[in-house]
């Protein structure tokens, strides 16, 4: 492996390690009760080093879902010849439901649920999530060719994924079992993506 490759690998490992340490502390004590200094000490790095990797405290949590910002754009760019944009995203979401991908909301693992409660139960993290969604829309807009029509379509597609996932998570939070929710979750995804297929021109 080249020196550049080793450097990038070390950098990624640092991101992952510090984020994991921070999230463990947040889950244990609450987001607002943990200071950046405490996280830096637990990770055995200085505060300036921590801020070099994570400019804001909220980024320590959102790092865990950062890869999802360009997920829809990657699916659209990599779709099979002749496959529609909506069809590709629908198939991807349905596959996520089948494998219990946490991003679909259909996952009742205690750690996944604890992370969701942390993310959606902390006002500053909820506010920061808007930036995540905007970047997702921007990436998808570019994958769709840019322009106003692409931006409107991207906004609807990102919103559909988010709303479907939140509905699944809320039902689990109310005490329903994943096995009870799955059929409804699949039907809802088929129905809503089907409506977009008929209405969107992308």
N, C-alpha and C positions, 0 to 999 in steps of 0.2 A: 504494500500500500504506500502511496506517495506521502510526502510530508504534509501536503495540503489536505489529503484525505484523512490522515491521522489527526490533524488539527481540527477538522470539521467534526470528526467522530468524538473527540474529546469535548468539543463545545456542546454537541448534542447531549452527551452524557451529563454534562454539568447542568444544562437546562432541566433535564429529566430528574436528576437527583435533587436539586434545590426545590423544584416544584413539588415533588413527592413529599419532601420533608415539611414544606410549608403547609400542604394540604392536610397532612396528618395532624399538625398542630392546630389548624383551623377546625378540623372535625372534632378534635378533643376539647378545645377551649372556646371556639367561636371565632369568627373572622376578626371582629373588632377588638377582641381581648388579646390578640397576638401582635406583638410589635415586629417591625422589620429587623430591629436589632436582635430580637430573640431568634428569628429565623436564621439570620446570618450566623449567630453563635452556634445554633444547632447544626448548620451546614458546614461549620468551620471555615467560613470565609468572612471577609470584611464587608461592611455595609456598602462601600463604594463598588466593590466587586459585584455584589448582589444587584445593585442598581444598574450596573453595566449590562447585565443579562435581562433584568426585569425592571423597566423604567418606573412601573407603578406596582403597588402591592397587589392590586387586582389581577395583574398579569400572571402572578404566580399560580392562580387558579385557572384562568382562561387558557394558559399554555396547554392544559390537558385536552382542550377541544380545538386548538388552533388549526390542526390539520383539516378539520371539517369546513373551514372557511372556503376552501377551493374544491371541496368534494363534488358539489353539483356541477361545477364547471368542468372538472375532470371527466365526470360521467358523460356529459354532453359531448365533449371533445373526442372521447374514445368510443362513442356509440357505433354500432355496426352500420354498414352502408344500407340505406333505405329505412333505418329505424328512426322514428320520430323523436324529437326532443322530449316530449312529455312521456312517450312510451319508455324511453331509456331511464328516465328518472323514476317512473312508476315501478319498473322492474327492479331497479336498484333499491328502492324503499321496501318493496315486498321481500326482496332477498334479505334485507336488514331485519325485517320482522321475523323471518324464518330462523335466522341465526341469533335472535335476541340481542341485536346490536343496541347498546345503551342509547345511541343517538336517536333511535326510533321511539324511545320511551317504554318499550316492551321488555323490561328487564327488572327483576325484583331482587337482584343480589343486594345484600345489605350495604355494601360499600357504594354501589351505584346509587342506591336510594339516598344514602347519606350525602353523597356528592351533589345530587340534585337539590336536596334540601339546603345545603350550603349555598349553592349557586343562586337558587331562586328565592331563598330566604334572607339574602343579604342585599339591602338596597343598592349599595355601591357596585356590587357585582351585576345586579340586574341592569343598572344604568350602563355599565361597561359592555354588557351584552349587545347593546344597540350598535356599537362599533363593529362587533363581530358579525352581526347580521348585515350591516351595510357593506362590509368587505365581501361577504358571501354574494350579495346581490351584484356588486361591482364585478367580481370575477365571472359570475354567470352571464352578466350583460356582455362582457367582452367575448365570452365563448359563443354567444348568440349573434355576434357581429356588430354590436354597438348600436347606438341610436336610441331614440325615445321608445319605439315599440319593443326593442329588446330589453330596455330597462323596466318597462311596465311588466313584461312577461317574467323577467327575472324576479321582480318583487312578488308577483303572485306565486311563483313556484317555490321560492324560499319560504314564504308565509305558509303555504300548504304543508310543507314538511314540518315546520315548527309547530303548527296547530295540531296536526295529527299526533306528533310525538308528545306534546303536552297533554292531550286528552288521554293517551295511554298511561302516562305517568300519574296523572291525577286519579285515574281509576285504581291504579295500584296503591296509591297513597290512601285511598278510601277503604282499602282492605281486600279488593278483588284479586283473585289469583290470575297469573299470566295466562294460564290455560283457558280461563273463562273469558278473557279479554281478546285473545288472539283472533278468533273468528270475526268478531266485530271490527277489530283493527284492520284486518285484511279487506273486509267488505267496504269499510270507510275509505281506505286508500284507493281501492278499485273505483269506487263511486266518484270521489272528488277528483282524482287524476283523470277519470273519464270525462268529467265535465270540462276540465281544462283542455283536454285533447280536442274537444269539439269547438271550443271558443277561442283558443289561442292560435295565432298565426305566427309561427317562429321557424 
